[in-house]
Amino acid sequence: MKKLLTTVLALSALAVSLVSCKKENKDYVFRIGTSNAGLCAAPLHVGIDVGIFEEEFSKAGIKWEPVEIDMSKGSELVVAHKIEATLGLAGSLIPQMDNGLDVKFLTGVHTGCTKFYVREDSPYHTVDDLVGKTGGFVSVQDSSTIAFQRKFYDHGHVAYGPNQEFKIAIYGMTDLPLALENKAVDFVGLHDPIAYITERDYKVRKILDTTEDERFSQEYCCMTFVSEETVTKHPEAVKAFVRAILKASAFVQADPHKAAKLQIDNKQMSGDLEQNAYLLGTYNYTPSVNLARKTMSNAIYQLKEMGVLKSIDDEEKFINDHFIAFDDVPDSYVYNADGTYTETYVEKLGHVENKLKHGEKVAAKCNSCCE
């Protein structure tokens, strides 16, 4: 009788648990953080405007909704479970992850959008000329700062720490062009559209462009992310989000003019249509889960080597803990002229391949120094 009673109670508890789970799934809403003020967030806007999110979440039987947010607070909102997912600058997020931010990257969104300028009459023409000079940035952990430090390090200079060979001055993004013009700084790091406007309205010369740079043109600057809890509790919802973002990014890559028009028509962006379309066309929105992981890997190995990341003992473990990929979600999509999508798959980068690639880069750098 005692055994029978124990079994009945266990089954009753299981039944209650299943009912609760069904109720939770039925009531669950996947909230996507977006903003009507970010040109490069075009895939979020397109995903809403043309029904890509609706289609993917409907297939999964999951509710979703867009939530207007301050994109600079996206990671805080994801961790606080005010939203489930959004996108952000990878260069800014990785140091936060090193300090304990518990989020997982999902996909890349686009390359480019960060540029560095000197005055037109400046005697500085290369990154090497900026040794000992002062750069204007919006914060010490902004992705523009991280990108410049990585490039500066590539050129063999001390890019971080007490012996750093350039100085950092902090200004608001819209104040940076004026600081450069008034010679308060020697160079500035800017994100579009401020970068584009500065190039148009001020007498400046571009010294580094992540859209064109050999290293950064092969890495995403913006990536999507979710919390660990969301991945664990709602994997099917996260998969729907990933598929939708991949498709929406492919749409923007195929037709940046139409994407820019959708943004303006739906009041998600202001400005000139042709200017916005031009800028979207200069970025690479080709989506790839695999390249997103490679972007994260490249940054983490280099930043660890530079001394920027302090808490990471095992780079590969850190990457595995902070990046999620699903076997039943394609690496990418191609948007076809007839409005359909084609799935693409690639072999995922493995532990050994990542290590070997990093080792080759380190060896090449060492040999160059020794010579």
N, C-alpha and C positions, 0 to 999 in steps of 0.2 A: 504493500500500500504506500509506504514512504517513497519507494522508487517511482511508483506510478504518479504520486502527487508531485514529485520533483520534475518529472517529465512534462506533466500538464502545465505546471508553472513556467517551465522553460519555453514551451511552445506558445503559451499566452504572451510571454514577454517578447518573443520573436514576432508574433502577430502585431503587437502594439508598435514594435520598432518598424516593421514594414509599413504599417499604416502611416506612421509619423513621417517616414521617408518619402512615401508617395505624396503626402500632403506638402512636405517641404519642396519636392520637385515641382508639384503643381503650382505652388505659390512663388517659386523662385523666379527672380528677374535678373538677367545679366545686364548690368549697367555699364555703358561705354562712355568714358570721359572724352569730351570733345570741346572745341572752342570755335566760336565764330570770329576768329581773329588770327588764324595761322595759315598762311598760304601753303606751307609744306605739309600740313595735315590733310591734304587733298584726298588721300584714300579714305579717311574717316568720313569726310563730307560726301564723297562719291558713293561710299557704301550705304550711307543713309539715303541719298537723293535718288539713286536708281534702283533701290530695293535689294541690294546684295545682302545686307545684314538680315533683312526680313526673310529672304529666301533661305539662307543657311540656317537661321535659328528656327524657322518654321519646320524645316526638314527634321531637325533634332527635337521638335516638340517643346521648345524652350522659349519663354518670353524674354524680350530684351527691350532696352530703351536707351536713348542717348541722354547724357547729362552734361549740361554746360558747366565747364570748370575753368579755373586758372591753370593752364597747362604746366606752369612752373611748380605747381603743387601736386602734380599728378601722382608722384610716388607716395606722398603722404596720404593722399586720398585712397590709393589702392591698399596700402597697409592698414589703414583705418577702416577698410571695407565700406567706404562711402560710394566707391565705384569698384567694378571688377577688373577693368582693363583700360589702358590708354596707350599713348606713345610718348616717348621722350628722347632727349639727346643721350646717346649711349655714353659719350665721354664724360658727361656730368653724373650719370647714374652709377658707373662702375666704382668710383671712389666711395660713394655712399654704400654700395654693397659691401665693400671692404670694411666699412664701419658698422656693419650689421643690418643694413637695409635688406629685408627678407622678401625679395621679388625675384621672378623668373622672366628672362627674356624669351620671346616667342618667335618673332620674325623681324627682318629688316624692312624698312619702309622706303628709304631712298638714300643716295649718296649726295655729297655736295652741300651747298647752302652756307658754308662758312668761308670767309675770305679775310685776307690781311693786307693792310695798306700802309704806305708811307706817303709823305707829301710829295707832290710832283717835283719840287725843287730839291728833294732830299738826296744826299750823296749815297744813300743806302740802296743797294740793288739786289742783294741776295740775303738769305737767312744768316749766312756767316757774317755779314756786315752789322748784324744786330747784337753782337756780343758786347755786353756792357751798356746796352741801350735800354730805354724804358718803354714798355708796351702797355697800352690801355686795354683793359678787359672788364667785363661786367662782374666777374668774381674769380677767386682763385681756383674754384672747382668747376667753372663753366667749361663746356665742351671746347670752346675756342681756345681757352688756356691750355687744356689737356692736349689738344691737337698741336698747338705751337710747341709745347714742351717735347712732345714726341718727335716732331720734325727737327727741333733744335738738337735733340739727343742723337738723331740719325746723322747729323752733321759733325758729331764728335764733341759737342759742348756739354757742360754741366747744366742740366735742365731743371734740377729740383734739389731742394735742400739749402743749407746755410751757405754753400759755395756756388749757388746758382748764378750763371753768368749773364743773366738779364734781369731787369727789375720789372715789377708789376705795379701798375697804378689802377685803382678801381673807379669806374665811372658808370653812370646809367648808359644803356645802349644808345639812346638818342643823343647823349652828350658826348659820346666818343668822337664823332667827326669834328666837332668844334674844338675838343681838346687837342686833336691832331693839328687842326688848322692853326691854333694858337701856340703850337710848339710846347704844350704841356707834356706831351708824350712824343716819342720818336716813331711809333707805329701803333696800329690798332687791330684788334680782332673783332670782326663783325659778322652777324648772321643776316641773311636776307629776310625781309626786303630792305633793311637799313643799309646793308652792304651795297645793294644795287642803287639805292637813292644817293648814297655817298659818292659812288663812282660817277653818277650822273651830275650831281650838283656841286661837288667840291673838286679842287685841283689835287687829285691823288693819283698814285701809281700802285697798281696791284703787285704785291711781292710774293704772295702764296694764295692759291685757290684750291680748296679741297675737292672741287669738281674736276680739276685738271691734274692734280698732283698724282704721281705714279702710285704712291702708297694709298692715299685716302680715296682716290677714285674707285678703289677696289674694296672699300669698306663702307658699311652703312653708318651715317651719322645719326639717324633717327631709327629707333626700334620700339616694338610693342612689348608690353610686359603685363604680368598679373602677379597676384600673391601666391605663395605656396599653398595656403588654405583653399583658394579657389580651384587650383589645379587638382588638389586632392579630393575635394568634395564634389566638384562639378566638371569633370574632364570632358564630357560631351559638349558642354557649353563652350569650353575653351577651344575645343576642336572647331566648332562652328565659327567662332570668332577668327581663328587662324585662317580657315578657308576663305572667309569673307574678306579679310584684310589682304590676303594674297591676290584674290580676284580684283579687288578695288585698286590695288597698286598696279596690277597689269593693265587695267583700264586706263589709269592716268598715264602710264608709260606709252600706251598705244595712241592716246588722243589727249595730249595736254591742253589743247585749245578748248575742247569740249568740257574737260574737267574744270578749267578756269571759268568757263561760262556758267556751269552748274553752280559753282561756288558763289558767283556774283548774283545769279538769278535767285538763289535761295538765301541770299543775305548772309552767307557764311564768310564772305570776304568782300572788302571794298576795293577801290583802286581801278586802274585801267585794265580792261580785258586783255589787250594785246601785250601789255607789260607783264601781267600775271602769267599769261600763257607762255610767254618767252621764258620766264624764270622757271616754270614747271618743266619746260622742255630742256633746260640746261642740267637738271638733276636726272639721275638715273633711278627710276622707280621699278626697274625689273625686280620682281620679288624672288626671294629664296630663303628658305629656312636654313639650308646648309651654309650659305654665305653669311647669314646672321651669326651662326655659331663661330665661323671662321673670323668674323669681325671681332667678336668678343674675345676669342682666343688670342688673336694678334695683339689687341690692346692690353690684355691682362699679363701676358708674358713680358711685354715690353715695359709696362708700368711697374711691374714687380722688379724687373731688372734695374729700373731707374731709381727705385726706392720710394715711389709714390704710394704703393700698396704695402701696408705694414703687417696685416694679420694673416695673409695667405702663406701657408706652408707648402701646399700641394696645389699647383695651378690647375691641373686637370680635374682634380676633385672639386675645386671651387667652380670651375666651368660647368661640370656635370650637375652641381647643386643649384646653379643659377640659370640654367638653360633647359628648356623642355622642348622635345620634338616627339611627334606621334607617328608610329609606323603606318597608320591608316590615313594619314594626311599627306598630300603630295608636297614635294619640295617647292613647287612653283606652279603658276598657271601662265598661259599665253592668251591674251585677248585677241580673238579673231575678227576679221572684217565683218562677218555676219552676226556678230554679237554673242557668239558662243565662246567657251573657254576650253583650252586644251591643257590637261594635266601634264606636268613634267616631273621626272624622278631622277635623282642622282644618288651615287653611293655616298653615304654619310662619312664625314671625316672621323677617323678613329684615333684612339689614344696615341698609338705609335706614330702615325702620320703627323699628327700635330707636334709631337716631341721632335721628330726628325726635322720638320720644317723649321722649327724654332732653333734647333741645334745648328742647322746650316747657316741661318742668319747670324747667329752669335759667332760661329767660326769665321764667317766672312768678315765680320766687323773686327774680330780679334786680329786676323791676318793683316787687315788693312792698317790697324793701329801699330802692329809689330813692325810692318814694313816701314 
